[in-house]
Amino acid sequence: MVKQATFDMERFYLALGDSTRLRLLNLMGDQELCVCYFIEVLGQPQPKISRHLASLRHAGIVTVRRQGTWMHYRIVTPQHIGAANILRDTLAWMKEDRSLQADRARLSKAYCSPAKYPLLDGAPLPTTVSEASCEVC
């Protein structure tokens, strides 16, 4: 008999209980982003961003895809129905927050004129989740 993995509620709530991780989720929204955009928009060092993304990944909230040297992250719906509802409600709530709206505005500026941001030199543009999943298939 195959034992099914149980949902780790504590890990899920811990992942949502940090402002940096919420900002990362806010930036992802319905698109897949390269780590370099998180670093540029949030002004945080790469190791810190990667540590927070790993926490979100271990909680089952995001997934990662490698494309050459670029790591792309996107939100995934948790298998647990309660967690899926909480995540959906949290993402909707974050769209109303002014500071998080400012992060999204900085992201838009970054991918509309990446030449202004040396860190983004050669970085792939963000893709919608549907576009990203087609590349994986």
C-alpha positions as a LaTeX table, in Angstrom:
\begin{tabular}{lrrr}
\hline
Residue & $x$ (\AA) & $y$ (\AA) & $z$ (\AA) \\
\hline
Met1 & 0.00 & 0.00 & 0.00 \\
Val2 & 1.34 & 3.43 & $-0.98$ \\
Lys3 & 1.34 & 5.95 & 1.84 \\
Gln4 & 0.05 & 9.36 & 0.78 \\
Ala5 & 1.97 & 12.41 & 1.91 \\
Thr6 & 0.10 & 14.55 & 4.40 \\
Phe7 & $-0.24$ & 18.27 & 3.99 \\
Asp8 & 2.10 & 20.24 & 6.26 \\
Met9 & $-0.18$ & 23.00 & 7.53 \\
Glu10 & 2.50 & 24.55 & 9.74 \\
Arg11 & 4.95 & 24.87 & 6.83 \\
Phe12 & 2.19 & 26.37 & 4.67 \\
Tyr13 & 1.31 & 29.06 & 7.22 \\
Leu14 & 4.97 & 29.78 & 7.98 \\
Ala15 & 5.56 & 30.32 & 4.28 \\
Leu16 & 2.73 & 32.85 & 4.16 \\
Gly17 & 3.82 & 34.48 & 7.43 \\
Asp18 & 6.73 & 36.49 & 6.04 \\
Ser19 & 6.53 & 39.84 & 4.26 \\
Thr20 & 9.29 & 39.02 & 1.77 \\
Arg21 & 7.58 & 35.79 & 0.75 \\
Leu22 & 4.26 & 37.61 & 0.37 \\
Arg23 & 6.00 & 40.18 & $-1.83$ \\
Leu24 & 7.44 & 37.37 & $-3.96$ \\
Leu25 & 3.99 & 35.79 & $-4.37$ \\
Asn26 & 2.56 & 39.19 & $-5.24$ \\
Leu27 & 5.12 & 39.68 & $-8.00$ \\
Met28 & 4.50 & 36.23 & $-9.45$ \\
Gly29 & 0.74 & 36.59 & $-9.58$ \\
Asp30 & $-0.33$ & 34.71 & $-12.70$ \\
Gln31 & 3.07 & 34.80 & $-14.37$ \\
Glu32 & 6.36 & 32.99 & $-14.22$ \\
Leu33 & 9.35 & 35.12 & $-13.22$ \\
Cys34 & 13.10 & 34.73 & $-13.33$ \\
Val35 & 14.86 & 35.20 & $-9.99$ \\
Cys36 & 16.70 & 38.24 & $-11.35$ \\
Tyr37 & 13.43 & 40.21 & $-11.43$ \\
Phe38 & 12.79 & 39.50 & $-7.76$ \\
Ile39 & 16.29 & 40.68 & $-6.89$ \\
Glu40 & 15.91 & 43.85 & $-8.93$ \\
Val41 & 12.41 & 44.79 & $-7.78$ \\
Leu42 & 12.83 & 43.94 & $-4.09$ \\
Gly43 & 16.42 & 45.17 & $-3.83$ \\
Gln44 & 17.42 & 42.09 & $-1.85$ \\
Pro45 & 20.49 & 39.89 & $-2.33$ \\
Gln46 & 20.14 & 36.71 & $-4.39$ \\
Pro47 & 20.82 & 34.29 & $-1.49$ \\
Lys48 & 18.01 & 35.84 & 0.57 \\
Ile49 & 15.56 & 35.71 & $-2.35$ \\
Ser50 & 16.51 & 32.11 & $-3.11$ \\
Arg51 & 16.05 & 31.09 & 0.53 \\
His52 & 12.55 & 32.58 & 0.59 \\
Leu53 & 11.66 & 30.97 & $-2.73$ \\
Ala54 & 12.84 & 27.61 & $-1.37$ \\
Ser55 & 10.55 & 28.05 & 1.62 \\
Leu56 & 7.60 & 28.71 & $-0.69$ \\
Arg57 & 8.56 & 25.71 & $-2.83$ \\
His58 & 8.80 & 23.37 & 0.18 \\
Ala59 & 5.36 & 24.57 & 1.31 \\
Gly60 & 3.92 & 23.56 & $-2.06$ \\
Ile61 & 3.05 & 27.11 & $-3.07$ \\
Val62 & 5.51 & 27.65 & $-5.93$ \\
Thr63 & 7.34 & 25.53 & $-8.46$ \\
Val64 & 10.59 & 26.14 & $-10.28$ \\
Arg65 & 11.75 & 25.55 & $-13.83$ \\
Arg66 & 15.32 & 25.87 & $-15.09$ \\
Gln67 & 16.00 & 27.31 & $-18.53$ \\
Gly68 & 19.75 & 27.38 & $-19.10$ \\
Thr69 & 21.17 & 29.53 & $-16.32$ \\
Trp70 & 17.81 & 31.11 & $-15.51$ \\
Met71 & 15.52 & 29.86 & $-12.73$ \\
His72 & 11.83 & 30.62 & $-13.26$ \\
Tyr73 & 9.26 & 30.52 & $-10.45$ \\
Arg74 & 5.49 & 30.44 & $-10.57$ \\
Ile75 & 2.65 & 29.88 & $-8.13$ \\
Val76 & 0.97 & 26.49 & $-8.02$ \\
Thr77 & $-2.31$ & 25.62 & $-6.37$ \\
Pro78 & $-1.78$ & 23.41 & $-3.32$ \\
Gln79 & $-3.47$ & 20.00 & $-3.46$ \\
His80 & $-5.16$ & 20.60 & $-0.09$ \\
Ile81 & $-8.50$ & 22.34 & $-0.76$ \\
Gly82 & $-8.29$ & 24.49 & 2.39 \\
Ala83 & $-4.77$ & 25.65 & 1.53 \\
Ala84 & $-5.82$ & 26.36 & $-2.06$ \\
Asn85 & $-8.69$ & 28.55 & $-0.82$ \\
Ile86 & $-6.44$ & 30.41 & 1.62 \\
Leu87 & $-3.81$ & 31.03 & $-1.04$ \\
Arg88 & $-6.43$ & 32.25 & $-3.54$ \\
Asp89 & $-7.92$ & 34.63 & $-0.94$ \\
Thr90 & $-4.46$ & 35.85 & 0.13 \\
Leu91 & $-3.46$ & 36.61 & $-3.45$ \\
Ala92 & $-6.71$ & 38.51 & $-4.03$ \\
Trp93 & $-6.21$ & 40.46 & $-0.80$ \\
Met94 & $-2.64$ & 41.39 & $-1.77$ \\
Lys95 & $-3.86$ & 43.00 & $-5.00$ \\
Glu96 & $-5.51$ & 45.71 & $-2.86$ \\
Asp97 & $-2.41$ & 46.58 & $-0.81$ \\
Arg98 & $-0.72$ & 49.84 & $-1.88$ \\
Ser99 & 2.85 & 48.78 & $-1.07$ \\
Leu100 & 2.38 & 45.57 & $-3.03$ \\
Gln101 & 0.91 & 47.54 & $-5.92$ \\
Ala102 & 4.12 & 49.60 & $-5.87$ \\
Asp103 & 6.16 & 46.40 & $-6.21$ \\
Arg104 & 4.08 & 45.38 & $-9.23$ \\
Ala105 & 4.59 & 48.84 & $-10.77$ \\
Arg106 & 8.38 & 48.50 & $-10.33$ \\
Leu107 & 8.20 & 45.06 & $-11.96$ \\
Ser108 & 6.32 & 46.49 & $-14.94$ \\
Lys109 & 8.95 & 49.19 & $-15.38$ \\
Ala110 & 11.73 & 46.60 & $-15.12$ \\
Tyr111 & 10.42 & 44.34 & $-17.85$ \\
Cys112 & 9.28 & 47.18 & $-20.08$ \\
Ser113 & 12.78 & 48.71 & $-20.11$ \\
Pro114 & 15.26 & 46.06 & $-18.96$ \\
Ala115 & 18.19 & 48.04 & $-20.42$ \\
Lys116 & 17.90 & 50.41 & $-17.44$ \\
Tyr117 & 18.58 & 47.51 & $-15.07$ \\
Pro118 & 22.03 & 45.92 & $-15.53$ \\
Leu119 & 21.02 & 42.86 & $-13.52$ \\
Leu120 & 18.34 & 42.08 & $-16.11$ \\
Asp121 & 20.75 & 42.12 & $-19.07$ \\
Gly122 & 19.75 & 39.13 & $-21.21$ \\
Ala123 & 17.08 & 37.97 & $-18.76$ \\
Pro124 & 13.99 & 36.33 & $-20.24$ \\
Leu125 & 10.79 & 38.34 & $-20.03$ \\
Pro126 & 8.10 & 37.15 & $-17.62$ \\
Thr127 & 5.57 & 34.78 & $-19.13$ \\
Thr128 & 2.03 & 34.03 & $-18.14$ \\
Val129 & 1.51 & 30.72 & $-16.39$ \\
Ser130 & $-0.30$ & 29.26 & $-19.41$ \\
Glu131 & 2.63 & 30.17 & $-21.69$ \\
Ala132 & 5.14 & 28.75 & $-19.20$ \\
Ser133 & 3.31 & 25.45 & $-18.82$ \\
Cys134 & 3.22 & 25.05 & $-22.60$ \\
Glu135 & 7.02 & 25.26 & $-22.71$ \\
Val136 & 7.30 & 22.46 & $-20.16$ \\
Cys137 & 5.00 & 20.07 & $-22.08$ \\
\hline
\end{tabular}
